[in-house]
Amino acid sequence: MKPTFYDTHAHLDFPEFGNEVSDIVARAEAAGIRKIITIGTTLEKSRRAIQLADQFPNVYAAIGWHPSHIIEAPEEVSADLRALAQHPKIVAIGEAGLDYSRLPSAFQARTISPAGVISSTISRPALATTMLPDGLGRTWCTSLKQGSET
């Protein structure tokens, strides 16, 4: 029996992939990756993640705003994220978190709080990313509603 794999942190919307996304998804499936979660890092990229999820049966989406770019987010980003979160192929809210390597934490609180509130109200996990001062990132998935990390 072949093992089953899931890619839980893809960015299929990145411009480097261009018109190759169909081939990338097909190669992943051929390699045994059964599901892919593509993650939006802005509202526009979250919308693109949803489009990709609609296009491919084995692709799902996480929506959010990456902490490295939160300074560019509109003041009230949570209303837009909450509307996008109603899509049936949304499996998580995020990327949210703290970027200790680039931004003051006051800006970043804007991404953590909305992600947590939206996550807990729609029963989806929140994806959190922490960029440490050494430039290395750490990502974790936590269910804020249940209070457990996975």
C-alpha positions as CSV (number, residue, x, y, z in Angstrom):
1,M,0.0,0.0,0.0
2,K,1.4,3.4,-1.0
3,P,1.6,6.1,1.7
4,T,-0.8,9.1,1.4
5,F,0.8,12.5,1.4
6,Y,-0.7,16.0,1.7
7,D,1.1,19.2,0.9
8,T,-0.2,21.5,3.6
9,H,1.7,24.7,2.6
10,A,1.8,25.5,-1.1
11,H,1.8,28.8,-2.9
12,L,0.5,27.8,-6.3
13,D,-0.4,31.4,-7.0
14,F,3.2,32.5,-7.1
15,P,4.1,34.1,-10.4
16,E,7.1,31.8,-10.9
17,F,4.7,29.0,-11.6
18,G,2.9,30.9,-14.4
19,N,1.0,28.6,-16.7
20,E,2.6,25.5,-15.1
21,V,0.1,25.0,-12.2
22,S,-1.8,22.3,-14.0
23,D,1.4,20.4,-14.6
24,I,2.6,21.0,-11.0
25,V,-0.7,19.6,-9.6
26,A,-0.5,16.6,-11.9
27,R,3.1,15.8,-11.0
28,A,2.2,16.1,-7.3
29,E,-0.7,13.7,-7.7
30,A,1.5,11.3,-9.7
31,A,4.1,11.4,-6.8
32,G,1.4,10.4,-4.3
33,I,0.4,13.8,-3.0
34,R,-3.4,13.5,-2.7
35,K,-4.3,16.9,-1.5
36,I,-2.7,20.3,-1.7
37,I,-3.5,23.4,0.4
38,T,-2.5,26.6,-1.4
39,I,-2.2,29.6,0.9
40,G,-3.2,33.2,0.2
41,T,-0.9,35.8,1.7
42,T,-3.0,38.9,0.8
43,L,-6.7,39.4,-0.1
44,E,-5.8,39.2,-3.8
45,K,-3.7,36.1,-3.4
46,S,-6.4,34.6,-1.2
47,R,-8.9,35.1,-4.0
48,R,-6.5,33.4,-6.4
49,A,-6.1,30.5,-3.9
50,I,-9.8,30.0,-4.0
51,Q,-9.8,30.1,-7.8
52,L,-7.1,27.4,-7.9
53,A,-9.1,25.3,-5.4
54,D,-12.1,25.6,-7.6
55,Q,-10.1,24.6,-10.7
56,F,-8.5,21.4,-9.2
57,P,-10.5,18.8,-7.2
58,N,-7.5,18.0,-5.0
59,V,-6.5,21.6,-4.2
60,Y,-7.9,23.4,-1.1
61,A,-7.3,26.9,0.1
62,A,-6.2,28.8,3.2
63,I,-6.8,32.5,3.2
64,G,-5.1,35.3,5.1
65,W,-2.5,38.0,5.2
66,H,1.1,37.2,5.7
67,P,2.7,39.0,8.6
68,S,5.6,40.2,6.5
69,H,3.2,42.3,4.4
70,I,0.6,43.3,7.1
71,I,1.6,47.0,6.9
72,E,0.0,46.9,3.4
73,A,-3.3,45.5,4.6
74,P,-6.4,47.6,4.7
75,E,-7.5,48.7,8.2
76,E,-10.5,46.3,8.3
77,V,-9.1,43.2,6.6
78,S,-11.2,40.8,8.7
79,A,-14.5,41.6,7.0
80,D,-13.1,40.6,3.6
81,L,-11.5,37.5,5.0
82,R,-14.7,36.5,6.8
83,A,-16.6,36.8,3.4
84,L,-14.0,34.7,1.6
85,A,-14.0,32.1,4.5
86,Q,-17.5,31.0,3.6
87,H,-16.2,29.2,0.5
88,P,-16.6,25.4,0.8
89,K,-12.9,24.7,-0.1
90,I,-11.4,26.9,2.6
91,V,-9.8,24.6,5.1
92,A,-7.9,27.1,7.2
93,I,-7.4,30.8,8.0
94,G,-3.9,32.2,7.7
95,E,-1.2,33.0,7.1
96,A,-1.2,35.1,10.2
97,G,1.5,35.5,12.8
98,L,4.5,37.6,13.8
99,D,7.4,38.7,11.8
100,Y,10.1,39.5,14.3
101,S,12.7,40.0,11.5
102,R,10.9,42.9,9.8
103,L,8.1,44.7,11.5
104,P,7.1,46.1,14.9
105,S,4.6,43.8,16.7
106,A,1.9,46.6,16.8
107,F,1.3,46.2,13.1
108,Q,1.2,42.4,13.3
109,A,-1.5,42.2,15.9
110,R,-3.9,43.3,13.1
111,T,-3.3,39.9,11.4
112,I,-3.4,37.6,14.4
113,S,-6.6,38.8,15.9
114,P,-8.8,38.7,12.8
115,A,-7.4,35.3,11.9
116,G,-8.2,33.9,15.3
117,V,-11.7,35.4,15.4
118,I,-12.6,34.2,11.9
119,S,-11.0,30.8,12.5
120,S,-13.0,30.2,15.7
121,T,-16.3,31.4,14.3
122,I,-16.2,29.2,11.2
123,S,-14.6,26.2,12.8
124,R,-11.5,26.2,10.7
125,P,-7.9,26.0,12.0
126,A,-5.7,29.0,12.0
127,L,-2.3,28.8,10.3
128,A,0.3,30.9,12.1
129,T,3.8,31.9,10.8
130,T,6.5,33.3,12.9
131,M,9.5,34.9,11.2
132,L,12.3,35.0,13.8
133,P,15.1,37.6,13.9
134,D,17.4,35.1,12.2
135,G,15.2,35.2,9.2
136,L,14.0,31.6,9.6
137,G,10.3,31.0,9.6
138,R,8.3,28.7,11.7
139,T,4.7,27.7,10.8
140,W,2.2,25.9,12.9
141,C,-1.4,25.1,12.7
142,T,-3.6,25.6,15.8
143,S,-7.2,25.2,16.4
144,L,-8.2,28.2,18.4
145,K,-11.7,26.9,19.0
146,Q,-10.5,23.7,20.6
147,G,-7.3,25.2,22.0
148,S,-5.0,22.4,20.7
149,E,-2.1,22.6,18.3
150,T,-1.6,20.2,15.4
